[in-house]
């Protein structure tokens, strides 16, 4: 929690002298940020979607997602060692491509992708809450109530009392990991584990397996948060390396056990019927109603924690872009020591998106956005390979893998009549940042000439 406190203070006061915090973080600090960002709301929200799409090959889908994350983690590592800063991804993109329409659009895409990711978490929080504590015939009403409620409450807390959220964040993270560990341990030793469901007889076609892995890629994206504290990590070459790769590999192993327990105790038809709260449904099989409630509480803690951390981080991105001249100066305006404009904009957009789209569409859009951003981070590192002392072929491979994975995901969505409409939302997510940045640049040039 002390680590979170230092991070919060330095981002809220970027112009303060932070030399006292320089090189103050070790491997475990950076690793904790990575594993806390990866293992959380994403696995609770998306495991059901993955099983519906890839059935017995779900563990392969998650392994593929992990490989994409590992390749991109290499670029993040080399860029973090060479250009350590609180700016993270924004800093890396600007360093490689300079200021302009392209970088502004890409950085705006990152902001919008975080908005969609927060919508995933809000949707999942409401799903687990309502499925556990409310009757099915009132599902739609209460789902919207809790989707809006959790966003509004945490947005207000982030503005008027960030210390409250800060003090509880570490507790929530520990609780969610303990609950998932209980789920895995009891599930593995409960007996009647149908391992045969993971066999080749229940696999789907290769493109579907890859697409499922990319659909749930948001379950891995959290490792990039390490970049935001890279300038505070001591012995960067060693500690950042262990933190980036260690957090992704640990998450991959943890996810494998979670998948084995879920599919081993719940049939594919049962998972399809409960895909939005699959972990609770699986826990109920070997722990009864207590297990259902326990995993639901874990999901609520994990998604609420993820929303809180996401609001804090995402609402600072517009501030960083404003400092880089890629967003309006209004994002730099303070009120009571806070930056309310970015926070308010993020919260409103999340509420709009989360209430009008289903989980599959939200997950597909968020994953697509992160894969595209990660593709460009790999390209950025390939471009800066001499400066970052990187093996260029790894960066190029990472970019190609991201491109292929994104293409396969979009093609599979296009082939599915039930989800084809999602391409419009994903397309809008990709195009909007370019249009926004074009209008902003034109507006900036106009007033520059006028003055």
C-alpha positions in Angstrom: 0.0 0.0 0.0 3.0 2.3 0.6 3.9 1.6 -3.0 0.5 2.6 -4.3 0.7 5.7 -2.2 4.0 6.8 -3.7 2.7 6.1 -7.2 -0.5 8.0 -6.6 1.3 11.1 -5.2 3.9 11.3 -8.0 1.3 11.0 -10.8 -1.1 13.6 -9.1 1.9 15.9 -8.7 4.1 15.3 -11.7 6.0 18.5 -11.4 7.1 17.8 -7.8 10.6 16.8 -7.1 10.5 13.0 -7.0 14.1 12.3 -6.6 13.5 11.0 -3.1 11.6 8.1 -4.7 14.2 7.3 -7.3 15.4 3.7 -7.4 13.2 3.0 -4.4 11.4 -0.1 -5.8 12.8 -3.6 -6.0 11.8 -6.7 -7.9 8.8 -7.6 -5.6 7.4 -4.1 -5.9 7.4 -4.2 -9.7 6.3 -7.8 -9.8 3.4 -7.0 -7.5 2.2 -4.3 -9.8 2.4 -6.7 -12.8 0.7 -9.6 -11.2 -1.9 -7.4 -9.6 -2.7 -5.8 -12.9 -2.9 -9.1 -14.8 -4.7 -11.5 -12.4 -7.9 -9.8 -11.4 -11.1 -8.7 -13.0 -10.2 -10.1 -16.5 -10.2 -13.8 -15.6 -13.5 -13.5 -13.7 -15.1 -11.7 -16.6 -13.8 -13.6 -19.6 -13.1 -17.3 -18.8 -16.7 -18.2 -19.6 -16.4 -16.4 -23.0 -13.2 -18.3 -23.7 -14.7 -21.7 -22.9 -17.8 -21.0 -25.1 -15.5 -20.2 -28.0 -12.7 -22.8 -27.7 -14.2 -25.5 -25.4 -11.6 -28.1 -24.4 -8.8 -26.0 -26.0 -9.4 -23.1 -23.7 -6.0 -23.6 -22.0 -4.3 -23.4 -25.4 -6.1 -20.1 -26.1 -4.8 -18.7 -22.8 -1.3 -20.0 -23.6 -1.4 -18.2 -27.0 -2.5 -15.0 -25.3 0.4 -15.5 -22.8 2.9 -15.9 -25.7 1.7 -12.7 -27.3 2.1 -10.9 -23.9 5.6 -12.3 -23.4 6.8 -11.2 -26.8 5.4 -7.7 -26.2 6.8 -7.7 -22.6 10.3 -7.9 -24.2 9.7 -4.6 -26.0 8.3 -3.1 -22.8 11.3 -4.3 -20.9 13.9 -2.8 -23.3 12.0 0.5 -23.6 11.5 0.8 -19.8 15.2 0.2 -19.2 16.2 2.8 -21.8 13.4 5.4 -21.3 12.2 5.0 -17.7 9.4 7.4 -16.9 5.9 7.7 -15.4 4.6 8.0 -19.0 4.9 4.3 -19.9 3.3 3.5 -23.2 2.7 7.1 -24.1 6.3 7.9 -23.6 7.5 5.0 -25.7 5.2 5.8 -28.6 6.2 9.5 -28.6 9.9 8.6 -28.3 9.7 6.3 -31.4 7.4 8.3 -33.7 7.6 11.9 -32.5 4.7 14.2 -32.0 2.0 14.4 -34.6 -1.3 13.0 -35.8 -0.2 9.4 -35.7 1.1 9.4 -32.1 -1.7 11.5 -30.9 -4.2 9.1 -32.4 -2.5 6.0 -31.0 -2.3 7.5 -27.5 -6.0 8.5 -27.7 -6.7 4.9 -28.7 -5.0 3.8 -25.5 -7.3 6.1 -23.5 -10.4 4.8 -25.2 -9.3 1.2 -24.8 -9.0 1.7 -21.1 -12.5 3.1 -21.1 -13.8 -0.1 -22.7 -11.8 -2.2 -20.3 -13.4 -0.4 -17.4 -16.8 -1.1 -19.0 -15.9 -4.8 -19.0 -15.1 -4.7 -15.2 -18.3 -2.7 -14.4 -20.4 -5.2 -16.4 -18.7 -8.2 -14.7 -19.2 -6.6 -11.2 -22.9 -6.2 -11.9 -23.2 -9.7 -13.3 -21.7 -11.5 -10.4 -23.6 -9.3 -7.9 -27.0 -9.7 -9.5 -26.6 -13.5 -10.2 -25.7 -14.1 -6.6 -28.1 -11.8 -4.7 -31.1 -11.1 -6.9 -33.9 -13.1 -8.6 -33.5 -13.9 -12.3 -36.7 -12.1 -13.3 -35.2 -8.8 -12.0 -31.8 -9.3 -13.6 -31.9 -6.6 -16.3 -33.0 -3.8 -13.9 -30.5 -4.6 -11.2 -27.7 -5.2 -13.6 -28.0 -1.7 -14.9 -28.3 -0.3 -11.3 -25.1 -2.0 -10.2 -23.2 -1.2 -13.4 -23.9 2.5 -12.9 -23.6 2.3 -9.2 -20.1 0.9 -8.9 -18.8 3.4 -11.5 -20.3 6.4 -9.8 -19.3 5.4 -6.3 -15.6 4.7 -7.3 -15.4 7.8 -9.5 -16.6 9.9 -6.5 -14.1 8.1 -4.2 -11.3 8.7 -6.6 -12.1 12.4 -6.6 -13.0 13.3 -3.0 -11.3 10.5 -1.1 -8.5 8.7 -3.0 -6.9 7.7 0.3 -9.9 5.6 1.1 -9.5 3.6 -2.1 -5.8 3.5 -1.7 -5.9 2.0 1.8 -8.3 -0.7 0.7 -6.6 -1.6 -2.6 -4.0 -3.9 -1.2 -6.6 -5.7 0.9 -8.8 -6.3 -2.1 -5.9 -7.6 -4.2 -4.8 -10.1 -1.5 -8.4 -11.2 -1.0 -9.0 -11.9 -4.7 -5.8 -14.0 -5.0 -6.6 -16.0 -1.8 -10.1 -16.7 -3.1 -8.8 -17.9 -6.5 -6.2 -20.0 -4.7 -8.9 -21.6 -2.6 -10.9 -22.3 -5.8 -7.9 -24.0 -7.4 -6.8 -26.1 -4.4 -10.3 -27.3 -3.5 -11.2 -27.8 -7.1 -8.2 -29.9 -7.8 -8.6 -32.2 -4.8 -12.4 -32.3 -4.8 -12.6 -35.5 -6.9 -14.7 -36.2 -10.0 -12.5 -33.9 -12.1 -13.4 -34.5 -15.7 -9.9 -33.9 -17.2 -11.0 -35.7 -20.4 -13.0 -32.5 -21.4 -9.6 -30.9 -22.1 -8.7 -33.6 -24.7 -8.4 -33.1 -28.5 -11.9 -34.6 -29.0 -13.3 -31.3 -27.5 -11.1 -28.9 -29.4 -12.3 -26.5 -32.0 -10.6 -25.4 -35.2 -7.2 -23.6 -34.9 -8.5 -20.2 -35.9 -11.2 -20.4 -33.3 -8.6 -21.3 -30.6 -6.4 -18.3 -31.5 -9.5 -16.0 -31.7 -10.6 -17.1 -28.3 -7.2 -16.3 -26.9 -7.3 -12.8 -28.3 -10.9 -12.3 -27.2 -9.7 -12.7 -23.6 -6.4 -10.9 -24.1 -7.5 -8.3 -21.5 -6.6 -11.0 -19.0 -2.9 -10.3 -19.7 -2.6 -6.6 -20.6 -1.9 -5.5 -17.0 1.8 -6.1 -17.2 2.2 -2.8 -19.0 1.5 -1.0 -15.7 5.1 -1.8 -14.7 6.3 0.7 -17.2 4.6 3.5 -15.3 7.0 3.0 -12.3 10.1 2.0 -14.3 12.0 5.1 -13.3 11.7 4.2 -9.6 13.0 0.6 -10.0 16.6 0.0 -8.9 18.9 -2.3 -10.9 16.5 -1.9 -13.8 18.0 -4.5 -16.1 17.5 -7.3 -13.7 14.5 -6.3 -11.7 12.4 -5.2 -14.6 13.2 -8.3 -16.5 12.1 -10.6 -13.7 9.0 -8.4 -13.1 7.8 -8.3 -16.7 8.4 -12.0 -17.6 7.8 -13.3 -14.1 4.3 -11.7 -13.8 3.2 -12.9 -17.2 4.5 -16.5 -16.7 3.0 -16.7 -13.2 -0.4 -15.6 -14.5 -0.2 -18.2 -17.3 0.4 -21.0 -14.8 -2.3 -19.7 -12.5 -4.8 -19.5 -15.4 -4.0 -23.1 -16.4 -5.1 -24.4 -13.0 -8.2 -22.2 -13.0 -9.2 -23.5 -16.4 -8.6 -27.1 -15.4 -10.8 -26.7 -12.3 -13.6 -24.8 -14.2 -13.9 -27.2 -17.2 -13.2 -30.2 -15.0 -16.2 -29.6 -12.8 -18.6 -27.9 -15.2 -19.9 -29.2 -18.5 -19.6 -27.1 -21.6 -23.4 -26.7 -21.7 -23.4 -25.5 -18.1 -20.5 -23.1 -18.8 -22.4 -21.7 -21.8 -25.5 -21.1 -19.7 -23.4 -19.3 -17.0 -20.7 -17.9 -19.2 -20.8 -14.4 -17.6 -20.2 -15.9 -14.1 -18.6 -19.2 -14.9 -16.2 -19.3 -11.9 -19.0 -19.0 -9.4 -21.0 -21.7 -11.2 -18.0 -24.0 -11.2 -17.3 -23.4 -7.5 -20.9 -24.3 -6.7 -20.3 -27.9 -8.0 -17.7 -28.8 -5.4 -18.4 -26.2 -2.7 -22.1 -25.8 -2.9 -23.9 -22.4 -2.6 -21.1 -21.2 -0.3 -18.6 -21.7 -3.1 -20.9 -19.7 -5.5 -21.0 -16.8 -3.1 -17.3 -17.0 -2.3 -16.3 -16.7 -5.9 -18.9 -14.0 -6.5 -17.4 -12.0 -3.6 -14.0 -12.6 -5.1 -15.2 -11.3 -8.5 -16.8 -8.3 -6.9 -13.6 -7.4 -5.0 -11.4 -8.1 -8.1 -13.5 -6.0 -10.5 -14.1 -3.2 -8.0 -10.3 -3.1 -7.4 -9.7 -3.1 -11.1 -12.2 -0.3 -11.7 -10.6 1.8 -8.9 -7.1 1.3 -10.2 -8.2 1.7 -13.8 -10.0 5.0 -13.1 -7.0 6.3 -11.3 -4.6 5.3 -14.1 -6.8 6.0 -17.1 -8.0 9.4 -15.8 -4.3 10.5 -15.7 -3.7 9.6 -19.4 -5.5 12.7 -20.7 -3.4 14.8 -18.3 -0.2 13.2 -19.8 -1.5 13.8 -23.3 -2.2 17.4 -22.5 1.3 17.8 -21.2 2.5 16.4 -24.5 0.3 18.8 -26.5 -1.9 16.0 -27.7 -5.0 16.9 -25.8 -6.8 20.1 -24.6 -5.2 22.0 -21.7 -8.5 21.7 -19.8 -7.3 18.3 -18.6 -4.5 20.0 -16.7 -6.9 22.1 -14.6 -6.9 21.3 -10.9 -9.8 21.3 -8.5 -9.0 20.7 -4.8 -5.6 19.2 -5.9 -7.3 16.7 -8.3 -7.7 16.6 -12.1 -11.5 16.2 -12.4 -12.0 16.7 -16.2 -10.2 13.5 -17.2 -11.8 11.5 -14.4 -15.3 12.7 -15.3 -14.9 12.1 -19.0 -13.7 8.5 -18.4 -16.5 7.7 -16.0 -19.3 9.1 -18.3 -18.0 7.2 -21.3 -17.8 3.9 -19.3 -21.4 4.3 -18.2 -22.6 4.9 -21.7 -20.7 1.9 -23.2 -21.3 -0.6 -20.4 -25.1 -0.1 -20.5 -25.5 -0.6 -24.2 -23.2 -3.5 -25.1 -22.9 -7.1 -24.0 -19.8 -8.6 -22.5 -18.5 -10.4 -25.7 -18.5 -7.1 -27.6 -16.8 -5.2 -24.8 -14.1 -7.9 -24.4 -13.5 -8.1 -28.1 -13.2 -4.3 -28.4 -10.9 -3.9 -25.4 -8.7 -6.8 -26.5 -8.5 -5.4 -30.1 -7.4 -2.0 -28.8 -4.7 -3.4 -26.6 -3.4 -5.7 -29.2 -3.1 -2.8 -31.7 -1.4 -0.6 -29.1 1.0 -3.5 -28.3 1.7 -4.1 -31.9 2.8 -0.5 -32.2 5.0 -0.7 -29.1 6.8 -3.7 -30.7 7.2 -1.6 -33.9 8.5 1.3 -31.7 11.1 -0.9 -30.1 12.1 -2.3 -33.5 12.6 1.3 -34.7 14.7 2.1 -31.6 16.5 -1.3 -31.4 20.0 0.2 -31.5 19.2 2.6 -28.6 17.4 0.1 -26.5 20.0 -2.6 -27.2 17.2 -5.0 -28.4 17.2 -7.9 -30.8 15.2 -6.4 -33.6 13.9 -9.8 -34.8 12.1 -10.4 -31.5 10.4 -7.0 -31.8 9.4 -7.7 -35.4 8.1 -11.1 -34.5 6.1 -9.6 -31.7 4.5 -7.1 -34.1 3.7 -9.8 -36.7 2.2 -12.0 -34.0 0.0 -9.2 -32.7 -1.1 -8.3 -36.3 -1.9 -12.0 -37.1 -3.7 -12.5 -33.8 -5.8 -9.3 -34.3 -6.6 -10.3 -37.9 -7.7 -13.8 -36.9 -9.9 -12.3 -34.1 -11.7 -9.9 -36.5 -12.1 -12.5 -39.2 -13.7 -15.0 -36.7 -16.1 -12.2 -35.4 -17.0 -11.4 -39.0 -17.9 -15.1 -39.6 -20.2 -15.3 -36.6 -23.6 -13.8 -37.5 -24.4 -13.4 -33.7 -21.4 -11.2 -33.2 -20.8 -9.6 -36.6 -22.2 -6.3 -35.4 -19.3 -5.9 -33.0 -17.1 -5.0 -35.9 -18.9 -1.7 -36.1 -18.0 -0.9 -32.5 -14.4 -2.1 -32.9 -14.1 0.0 -36.1 -15.5 3.0 -34.3 -13.0 2.5 -31.5 -10.1 2.5 -34.0 -11.4 5.4 -36.1 -12.6 7.8 -33.4 -9.1 8.6 -32.0 -7.9 9.6 -35.5 -10.9 11.9 -36.1 -10.6 13.4 -32.6 -6.9 14.1 -33.0 -7.5 15.6 -36.5 -10.1 18.0 -35.2 -7.9 18.8 -32.1 -4.8 19.5 -34.3 -6.9 21.7 -36.7 -8.3 23.6 -33.8 -4.9 24.1 -32.2 -3.4 25.3 -35.5 -6.3 27.7 -36.1 -5.9 29.4 -32.7 -2.1 29.4 -33.1 -2.5 31.4 -36.4 -5.1 33.7 -34.9 -2.8 34.6 -32.0 
